[in-house]
Amino acid sequence: MRYGVFGDIHGNLEALNAVIGDMTAQAVDVHVCTGDIVGYGANPSECLSRVREIASIVIAGNHDHAVAEKLSIDFFNAYAREAVIWTRRQITGEERDYLYGLPLVHQDEVFTVVHGTLNYPQMFDYIQTSYDAYLSLELLKTPVCFLGHSHVPVTFYQADSIDMTLENVIEIKEGMKYLVNVGSVGQPRDENPLASYAVFDSDTMIVEIRRVDYEIETASRKIIEANLPPILAERLFYGR
Ligand code: ZN
């Protein structure tokens, strides 16, 4: 089975459509969303429709739950807060209920999915250090967990000790556990503006982080036209 694992779309329809096109070219069978469908970008409803059409597994991101008023925006920065409030006005009541009802964690026989961390997933913390990774790896029951949130594709893995890698191809080896951050579709922050997602082949047990070009100018212009904070439009060109 080939899984397309993607998230942190943040209302960027141009990036989402480009990634969906690449997933089709990659013969993806199952689409898995790691959360943050909305927030920051100008097309929250359109992105929700696309994700709901294709993805059979979707979990909640902090922006999804904040827009649905399930999570407080007190800990959001000023731009994120403004975008959450703007997004609340754009979506329908039915879409809000959908976001509200998204689960925090998905786990099956093959893999686990969470937006931030497996320990206290409702807190939406970041995995940035080996200790952060340890806290999630300790709770991980499957060989691999896919996540997002930081918008930086990076893999933490545990054999005897905990290590990290920025490699784009990761082989899931037996007896080891992996936390794979698939990066961000709609607002990459690793100084590479290309949309980021992962293809996971459960037969070969190989994860590939893929980068996809999209019409950044269009996505950026829509953010300006929507009167969202201009920095949200500018940062797309720099991937940070
Ligand atoms: Zn995000």
Residues whose N, C-alpha, C, O or C-beta is under 5 A from the ligand:
A	BS01	ZN	D8 D36 H149
